[in-house]
Amino acid sequence: MNRRLWLLLIASVVILVLLDALGSKNYLLLSFIFLFVTMGVYFWRFERSGKNSREVVFIAIICALAVAGRIFLAAFSSLKPELFILIMGALVSGPETGFLMGTIIALASNMYFGQGAWTPWQMFALGIVGIISGLMANKKIPVWALAIWGFVSGFLYGWIMDIYFILGFVKPITPKSTLTAIIASVPFDLTHAIFTAVLLLLLGKAWIKIFQRYKTKYDLFNSQTE
């Protein structure tokens, strides 16, 4: 990974540490600092690359689709398409944009679901999924392999959120209490993982084809995915 990605990861961890140290009452301020840091790194690269505004439009479309899908399925707590849509977008745009989209999706969708101390953790979790998915850009990944990654990403997201839950709500933190908290989240994580994998298996090939055509037509994200 390049220096900008390491900067994003280090800044994200610092913000999460500050959230734990300063208390949950500062979650909204830290959430926006998180977003500004992410966007600052991205748009610094964007300005230097001399690209046009179509990349920003693509990011907005992906984020809007993910947020709308999450809201549409709000009645089903673990059936959320945001990982599928994020993975598809990051496969085209690369790791930096994947991280940016992940943070925007979490913050924007929580305008509907409710903001809280969990928001920066969700931003980080989706950002990590975006980075890893973006590292696969320009590689011929078979659909079945994407489905496996989608399944893993469901648990990866869940495990990061488990850290938030354990640090904030599990007292005292012991191996037993930690294991109990992780086991309690397995049904949600499993459903989320299966749902993401199924979407990738059924729709992944078609979405990749559409997005790649759009990328080629408008010459998008070449500086990130090369």
Secondary structure by P-SEA (a helix, b strand, c coil): ccaaaaaaaaaaaaaaaaaaaacccaaaaaaaaaaaaaaaaaaaaaaaacccaaaaaaaaaaaaaaaaaaaaacccccccaaaaaaaaaaacccaaaaaaaaaaaaaaaaaaaccccaaaaaaaaaaaaaaaaaaaccccccaaaaaaaaaaaaaaaaaaaaaaaaacccccccaaaaaaaaaaaaaaaaaaaaaaaaaaaacaaaaaaaaaaaaaaacccccccc
